[in-house]
Amino acid sequence: MTTELQMLGWSVLLGIVYVLFAAALGTWQRGLRWNVGNRDGDPEPLRGPAARAARASHNFLETFAFFAAATLAVMATQQTDAHTAIGAQVYFWTRVAYLPIYVVGIPYLRTAVWAASLWGILQMVEPLLR
């Protein structure tokens, strides 16, 4: 199996971690009763780490679609190389780092890590544009 597909698989699992972590912090803040209820009406707005985890989860889902598309495209066109493998690894590992950095609240580092994950995606797209 290629590095790109391995990173795609690990990124799927990481996305689940993002969603579950954000949901757990939201439940911790809003209460179990809210989580298991029908959730009718407007929920109490999330604050602090719970709000940041929700935003990080949303951001992951936004970038993951591009990463998955790039991975599948380079695989389908057989354009994998060292750059696409590195790009996939950079995307995955920066997304691993992004969640705790965002939840703790380190703004400039968060942006730098996000930019690095974007660079990883661009490394994977580059062979498709030749």
C-alpha positions in Angstrom: 0.0 0.0 0.0 1.3 3.5 -0.8 2.1 6.1 1.8 -0.6 8.3 0.3 -3.3 5.7 0.9 -2.0 4.9 4.4 -2.1 8.6 5.3 -5.7 8.8 3.9 -6.7 5.9 6.1 -5.1 7.4 9.1 -6.7 10.7 8.3 -10.1 9.1 8.3 -9.5 7.9 11.8 -8.1 11.2 12.8 -11.2 12.9 11.5 -13.3 10.6 13.7 -11.1 11.7 16.7 -11.8 15.3 15.9 -15.5 14.8 15.7 -15.7 12.7 18.9 -13.4 15.1 20.9 -15.5 18.1 19.9 -18.7 16.2 20.8 -17.3 15.2 24.1 -16.3 18.7 25.1 -19.7 20.0 23.9 -21.5 17.4 26.0 -19.3 18.2 29.0 -20.3 21.9 28.6 -24.0 21.4 27.7 -24.6 18.3 29.8 -25.5 14.7 29.0 -29.2 15.4 29.1 -28.7 17.8 26.1 -26.6 15.2 24.2 -29.1 12.4 24.6 -32.1 14.6 24.1 -33.9 15.7 21.0 -31.9 18.9 20.8 -35.0 20.9 20.0 -34.5 24.7 20.1 -31.3 26.7 20.1 -28.4 25.1 22.2 -26.3 27.1 24.6 -23.4 28.5 22.6 -20.1 26.7 23.2 -17.3 28.6 24.9 -13.6 28.2 25.4 -12.0 24.8 24.6 -15.4 23.3 23.5 -15.9 26.0 21.0 -12.4 25.8 19.7 -12.7 22.0 19.4 -15.9 22.4 17.4 -14.2 24.9 15.1 -11.1 22.7 14.7 -13.4 19.8 13.8 -15.2 21.9 11.2 -11.8 23.0 9.8 -10.6 19.4 9.5 -13.7 18.5 7.6 -13.1 21.4 5.2 -9.5 20.4 4.4 -10.1 16.7 4.5 -12.2 16.7 1.3 -9.4 18.4 -0.6 -6.8 16.0 0.8 -8.9 12.9 0.0 -9.6 14.2 -3.6 -5.9 14.9 -4.1 -4.9 11.4 -2.7 -7.4 9.6 -4.9 -6.5 11.6 -8.0 -2.8 10.9 -7.7 -3.5 7.3 -7.1 -5.9 7.0 -10.1 -3.4 8.7 -12.4 -0.5 6.8 -11.0 1.3 10.1 -10.3 2.6 9.2 -6.8 6.1 10.1 -6.0 8.3 11.2 -3.1 6.6 14.7 -3.1 3.1 13.3 -2.9 4.2 10.9 -0.2 5.8 13.7 1.8 2.7 15.9 1.2 0.4 13.2 2.5 2.6 12.8 5.6 2.8 16.5 6.2 -1.0 16.9 5.9 -1.6 14.0 8.4 1.0 15.0 11.0 0.1 18.7 10.9 -3.6 17.8 11.4 -2.6 15.7 14.4 -0.8 18.7 15.9 -3.6 21.2 14.9 -6.3 19.9 17.3 -4.4 20.3 20.6 -2.9 23.6 19.4 -6.3 25.0 18.6 -8.0 23.7 21.7 -5.3 25.1 24.0 -5.5 28.4 22.1 -2.1 29.1 20.5 -3.2 31.5 17.6 0.0 32.1 15.5 1.2 28.5 15.8 -2.3 27.3 14.9 -2.2 29.3 11.7 1.3 28.1 10.8 0.3 24.5 11.3 -2.8 25.0 9.1 -0.6 26.6 6.4 1.7 23.6 6.6 -1.2 21.2 6.1 -2.3 23.2 3.1 1.3 23.0 1.7 0.9 19.2 2.1 -2.2 19.2 0.0 -0.6 21.4 -2.6 2.4 19.0 -2.8 -0.1 16.3 -3.8 -1.9 18.4 -6.3 1.3 19.6 -8.1 1.8 16.4 -10.2 -1.8 16.7 -11.4 -1.1 20.1 -12.9 1.9 19.1 -15.0 
